[in-house]
């Protein structure tokens, strides 16, 4: 049974952009799409006196959101199987409950209730931080969102543990017939500055570590996806800067996120936060057990 691509919908422009992106993604991979809307309408129903047989306004709004999204998906006519679910739960909780049996979860940057000026809504951030399956936050310029640049970028952690992200990125490059760019950033500790190593010196041990991490992460890519062109790039400087620069030239930016058992806090590092808030293209956060 094919796992569905889960899309968080709430009627906002951001969620509609996520829906359109997800439909194209599902068509590329041949998987179904499940539209999920989380609403606490049951909470409002219990809090408001029942004066008749009509459903409460919040429930009617939730049903309208789901029906409108399903109609939009049908009009796209991409041949994707679409189902819907209206969950009596907070949006983030509703999406996280779908993770166990999901191909991936796709969300927009901000919902209907988002605070103006926020770069990334709380629901998207919570899902990206806690999901046990890949999460894609759809953002960026239209050319990047539409996949017009034929390039997928993956960020590789010099400390290792990027295999899952690299495999996801390679699969995306394969179905898109795109180039895969693997980026590894490295920096010398302040105490080593001025010790004789020139910037960009190939003998620098920190650069060597970054190159080795790239090789380890990409070890199975050539075997599993032989037709994918892979380009490696080691950059001296901050990882966030290197990835944000690459995002402007990419259709998708893929980063890994270490999931630690028993940790209920936000499981996103500083680099992931930066790209989720500022990337010029959609961002996929791929969990890696540690």
LUMDOVEX-5982 format. One record per residue (C-alpha): x, y negated, z negated; residue number from 1. Coordinates in Angstrom, 3 decimals. Layout:
N
<<X,Y,Z>,NUM>,
...
//
This chain:
290
<<0.000,0.000,0.000>,1>,
<<1.395,-3.371,1.014>,2>,
<<1.870,-5.812,-1.850>,3>,
<<0.028,-9.108,-1.255>,4>,
<<1.524,-12.554,-1.040>,5>,
<<-0.137,-14.491,-3.882>,6>,
<<-1.007,-18.143,-3.263>,7>,
<<-1.982,-20.521,-6.049>,8>,
<<-4.798,-22.779,-4.874>,9>,
<<-6.538,-25.688,-6.589>,10>,
<<-7.857,-27.846,-3.749>,11>,
<<-4.922,-30.294,-3.790>,12>,
<<-3.021,-31.275,-0.652>,13>,
<<0.029,-29.595,-2.154>,14>,
<<-1.748,-26.261,-2.565>,15>,
<<-3.117,-26.458,0.975>,16>,
<<0.434,-26.925,2.254>,17>,
<<1.417,-23.873,0.216>,18>,
<<-1.471,-21.923,1.739>,19>,
<<-0.462,-22.811,5.305>,20>,
<<3.163,-21.830,4.592>,21>,
<<2.068,-18.563,2.971>,22>,
<<-0.122,-17.578,5.917>,23>,
<<2.803,-17.985,8.315>,24>,
<<5.053,-16.080,5.908>,25>,
<<2.542,-13.233,5.567>,26>,
<<2.236,-12.988,9.358>,27>,
<<6.025,-12.663,9.660>,28>,
<<6.174,-9.865,7.086>,29>,
<<2.890,-8.135,7.920>,30>,
<<1.499,-8.392,4.377>,31>,
<<-1.925,-9.525,3.100>,32>,
<<-2.570,-12.804,1.296>,33>,
<<-4.455,-13.168,-1.962>,34>,
<<-5.741,-16.631,-2.866>,35>,
<<-5.818,-17.126,-6.637>,36>,
<<-7.476,-19.996,-8.449>,37>,
<<-7.144,-20.180,-12.222>,38>,
<<-9.773,-22.216,-14.023>,39>,
<<-10.876,-22.422,-17.637>,40>,
<<-14.502,-22.847,-16.591>,41>,
<<-15.562,-20.224,-19.162>,42>,
<<-14.150,-22.466,-21.875>,43>,
<<-16.260,-25.371,-20.653>,44>,
<<-19.293,-23.117,-20.305>,45>,
<<-19.071,-22.134,-23.961>,46>,
<<-18.521,-25.723,-25.071>,47>,
<<-21.492,-27.229,-23.209>,48>,
<<-25.101,-26.415,-24.174>,49>,
<<-26.960,-24.298,-21.605>,50>,
<<-29.885,-26.343,-20.232>,51>,
<<-30.747,-24.083,-17.329>,52>,
<<-29.770,-21.240,-15.064>,53>,
<<-27.378,-23.253,-12.868>,54>,
<<-23.650,-22.493,-13.301>,55>,
<<-21.644,-25.278,-14.998>,56>,
<<-20.069,-27.933,-12.781>,57>,
<<-16.547,-26.669,-13.453>,58>,
<<-17.499,-23.189,-12.264>,59>,
<<-19.121,-24.585,-9.126>,60>,
<<-15.978,-26.615,-8.393>,61>,
<<-13.809,-23.512,-8.833>,62>,
<<-15.988,-21.531,-6.424>,63>,
<<-15.825,-24.383,-3.913>,64>,
<<-12.016,-24.490,-4.119>,65>,
<<-11.775,-20.756,-3.404>,66>,
<<-14.329,-20.812,-0.593>,67>,
<<-12.685,-23.817,1.098>,68>,
<<-9.253,-22.199,0.967>,69>,
<<-10.605,-18.944,2.399>,70>,
<<-12.266,-20.873,5.226>,71>,
<<-8.991,-22.678,5.990>,72>,
<<-7.171,-19.341,6.107>,73>,
<<-9.792,-17.921,8.453>,74>,
<<-9.485,-20.897,10.807>,75>,
<<-5.716,-20.421,10.996>,76>,
<<-6.450,-17.202,12.923>,77>,
<<-3.051,-15.618,12.260>,78>,
<<-4.466,-12.128,11.869>,79>,
<<-3.591,-12.022,8.160>,80>,
<<-5.823,-10.088,5.781>,81>,
<<-7.076,-12.516,3.116>,82>,
<<-8.743,-11.872,-0.234>,83>,
<<-9.674,-14.243,-3.062>,84>,
<<-9.716,-14.203,-6.852>,85>,
<<-11.242,-16.660,-9.311>,86>,
<<-9.569,-16.108,-12.683>,87>,
<<-10.925,-17.485,-15.988>,88>,
<<-7.464,-18.547,-17.129>,89>,
<<-5.024,-21.425,-16.995>,90>,
<<-3.490,-21.663,-13.493>,91>,
<<0.010,-20.582,-14.527>,92>,
<<-1.315,-17.647,-16.558>,93>,
<<-3.519,-16.515,-13.676>,94>,
<<-0.568,-16.463,-11.272>,95>,
<<1.848,-14.813,-13.688>,96>,
<<-0.633,-11.970,-14.221>,97>,
<<-0.434,-11.221,-10.492>,98>,
<<3.350,-10.867,-10.432>,99>,
<<3.570,-7.154,-11.240>,100>,
<<1.992,-6.195,-7.925>,101>,
<<2.982,-9.111,-5.693>,102>,
<<5.217,-9.465,-2.651>,103>,
<<5.859,-13.014,-3.890>,104>,
<<3.972,-15.974,-5.379>,105>,
<<3.644,-19.213,-3.403>,106>,
<<2.772,-22.540,-5.033>,107>,
<<2.773,-26.204,-4.127>,108>,
<<4.637,-28.940,-5.953>,109>,
<<1.732,-30.573,-7.816>,110>,
<<-1.875,-29.743,-8.527>,111>,
<<-5.091,-31.758,-8.716>,112>,
<<-4.362,-32.785,-12.276>,113>,
<<-0.728,-33.632,-11.670>,114>,
<<0.680,-36.872,-13.032>,115>,
<<1.459,-39.340,-10.269>,116>,
<<5.194,-39.632,-9.776>,117>,
<<6.067,-36.193,-11.114>,118>,
<<8.406,-34.343,-8.772>,119>,
<<7.182,-30.904,-9.769>,120>,
<<3.990,-29.958,-11.585>,121>,
<<3.945,-27.980,-14.818>,122>,
<<2.152,-24.993,-13.269>,123>,
<<4.762,-24.560,-10.523>,124>,
<<7.585,-24.950,-13.029>,125>,
<<6.109,-22.398,-15.452>,126>,
<<5.543,-19.833,-12.714>,127>,
<<9.052,-20.293,-11.293>,128>,
<<10.527,-19.968,-14.792>,129>,
<<8.734,-16.791,-15.867>,130>,
<<7.622,-14.787,-12.820>,131>,
<<8.920,-11.252,-12.412>,132>,
<<8.666,-11.487,-8.611>,133>,
<<10.037,-14.087,-6.182>,134>,
<<8.344,-17.498,-6.353>,135>,
<<8.323,-19.982,-3.476>,136>,
<<7.669,-23.653,-4.146>,137>,
<<6.637,-25.293,-0.882>,138>,
<<8.143,-28.753,-0.582>,139>,
<<10.254,-30.861,1.762>,140>,
<<10.044,-32.471,5.181>,141>,
<<7.635,-31.086,7.765>,142>,
<<10.376,-29.776,10.069>,143>,
<<11.822,-27.753,7.183>,144>,
<<8.436,-26.496,5.999>,145>,
<<7.444,-25.446,9.513>,146>,
<<10.697,-23.495,9.915>,147>,
<<12.097,-25.454,12.843>,148>,
<<15.771,-25.386,11.799>,149>,
<<16.444,-21.631,12.115>,150>,
<<18.514,-21.531,8.946>,151>,
<<18.067,-19.895,5.535>,152>,
<<20.416,-20.851,2.692>,153>,
<<21.215,-18.822,-0.415>,154>,
<<23.082,-20.156,-3.414>,155>,
<<25.565,-17.684,-4.883>,156>,
<<26.582,-17.908,-8.534>,157>,
<<30.383,-17.663,-8.902>,158>,
<<29.813,-15.670,-12.111>,159>,
<<27.980,-12.947,-10.136>,160>,
<<24.442,-11.645,-10.305>,161>,
<<23.179,-13.071,-6.997>,162>,
<<22.540,-9.793,-5.187>,163>,
<<18.740,-10.009,-5.411>,164>,
<<18.706,-13.577,-4.085>,165>,
<<21.057,-12.655,-1.233>,166>,
<<18.923,-9.660,-0.240>,167>,
<<15.761,-11.789,-0.253>,168>,
<<17.455,-14.511,1.806>,169>,
<<18.801,-11.987,4.324>,170>,
<<15.348,-10.493,4.804>,171>,
<<13.933,-13.973,5.374>,172>,
<<16.650,-14.774,7.915>,173>,
<<15.931,-11.470,9.667>,174>,
<<12.174,-11.996,10.111>,175>,
<<12.732,-15.611,11.155>,176>,
<<15.610,-14.763,13.542>,177>,
<<17.579,-17.414,11.686>,178>,
<<21.154,-17.862,10.503>,179>,
<<21.951,-17.075,6.877>,180>,
<<24.170,-19.593,5.106>,181>,
<<25.654,-18.393,1.808>,182>,
<<26.928,-21.246,-0.361>,183>,
<<29.265,-20.853,-3.323>,184>,
<<30.339,-23.932,-5.261>,185>,
<<33.418,-24.046,-7.464>,186>,
<<35.018,-26.574,-9.790>,187>,
<<38.280,-26.697,-11.636>,188>,
<<38.060,-27.403,-15.377>,189>,
<<39.101,-30.923,-16.337>,190>,
<<42.150,-29.580,-18.152>,191>,
<<43.503,-28.232,-14.852>,192>,
<<43.171,-31.436,-12.859>,193>,
<<46.521,-32.795,-11.810>,194>,
<<48.353,-29.514,-12.433>,195>,
<<49.574,-29.164,-8.874>,196>,
<<46.692,-27.495,-7.036>,197>,
<<45.546,-29.614,-4.116>,198>,
<<41.856,-30.107,-3.486>,199>,
<<40.677,-27.302,-1.237>,200>,
<<43.880,-25.322,-1.732>,201>,
<<43.070,-21.756,-0.643>,202>,
<<45.222,-20.409,-3.496>,203>,
<<43.118,-22.045,-6.205>,204>,
<<41.845,-19.222,-8.455>,205>,
<<38.451,-20.887,-8.924>,206>,
<<37.933,-21.070,-5.179>,207>,
<<39.049,-17.459,-4.945>,208>,
<<36.440,-16.477,-7.566>,209>,
<<33.718,-18.257,-5.584>,210>,
<<34.745,-16.471,-2.392>,211>,
<<34.797,-13.117,-4.172>,212>,
<<31.299,-13.763,-5.563>,213>,
<<30.089,-14.502,-2.025>,214>,
<<31.539,-11.241,-0.809>,215>,
<<29.992,-9.245,-3.651>,216>,
<<26.539,-10.792,-3.152>,217>,
<<26.621,-10.153,0.602>,218>,
<<28.033,-6.651,0.377>,219>,
<<24.894,-4.879,1.608>,220>,
<<23.591,-7.614,3.923>,221>,
<<25.659,-6.617,6.979>,222>,
<<24.510,-3.016,6.608>,223>,
<<20.841,-3.746,5.960>,224>,
<<20.475,-6.641,8.426>,225>,
<<23.175,-6.206,11.106>,226>,
<<21.536,-8.671,13.502>,227>,
<<21.606,-11.557,11.024>,228>,
<<24.408,-14.054,11.570>,229>,
<<25.975,-14.853,8.193>,230>,
<<28.046,-17.945,7.530>,231>,
<<29.900,-18.394,4.249>,232>,
<<30.696,-21.757,2.715>,233>,
<<32.684,-22.419,-0.456>,234>,
<<32.390,-25.993,-1.634>,235>,
<<34.384,-27.737,-4.336>,236>,
<<31.983,-29.698,-6.492>,237>,
<<28.667,-29.306,-8.249>,238>,
<<26.456,-26.435,-7.094>,239>,
<<23.339,-28.604,-7.164>,240>,
<<24.911,-31.122,-4.782>,241>,
<<26.085,-28.428,-2.369>,242>,
<<22.657,-26.746,-2.292>,243>,
<<20.691,-29.982,-1.970>,244>,
<<22.915,-30.988,0.934>,245>,
<<22.332,-27.612,2.606>,246>,
<<18.564,-27.813,1.991>,247>,
<<18.270,-30.709,4.448>,248>,
<<19.468,-28.302,7.171>,249>,
<<17.411,-25.293,6.057>,250>,
<<13.950,-23.805,6.430>,251>,
<<14.256,-22.107,3.036>,252>,
<<16.632,-22.391,0.090>,253>,
<<16.972,-19.254,-2.055>,254>,
<<18.355,-19.244,-5.585>,255>,
<<18.533,-16.558,-8.245>,256>,
<<17.161,-16.755,-11.778>,257>,
<<18.376,-14.482,-14.556>,258>,
<<15.525,-12.899,-16.512>,259>,
<<16.511,-11.984,-20.056>,260>,
<<14.265,-9.485,-21.845>,261>,
<<12.633,-10.899,-24.947>,262>,
<<13.346,-14.516,-24.001>,263>,
<<10.068,-16.444,-23.901>,264>,
<<11.631,-19.844,-23.189>,265>,
<<12.167,-21.482,-19.825>,266>,
<<14.447,-19.172,-17.855>,267>,
<<15.720,-21.639,-15.293>,268>,
<<19.189,-23.150,-15.261>,269>,
<<20.122,-26.735,-14.471>,270>,
<<20.852,-25.945,-10.813>,271>,
<<17.445,-24.330,-10.322>,272>,
<<15.726,-27.288,-11.940>,273>,
<<17.566,-29.667,-9.623>,274>,
<<16.679,-27.863,-6.400>,275>,
<<13.051,-27.283,-7.444>,276>,
<<12.647,-31.012,-8.025>,277>,
<<14.719,-32.414,-5.155>,278>,
<<15.155,-29.864,-2.337>,279>,
<<14.435,-31.036,1.200>,280>,
<<12.954,-27.625,2.072>,281>,
<<10.870,-24.887,0.398>,282>,
<<12.657,-23.163,-2.495>,283>,
<<12.489,-19.459,-3.365>,284>,
<<13.429,-18.477,-6.925>,285>,
<<14.323,-14.778,-7.036>,286>,
<<14.548,-13.043,-10.442>,287>,
<<17.655,-11.048,-11.248>,288>,
<<17.614,-8.818,-14.325>,289>,
<<20.505,-9.419,-16.726>,290>,
//
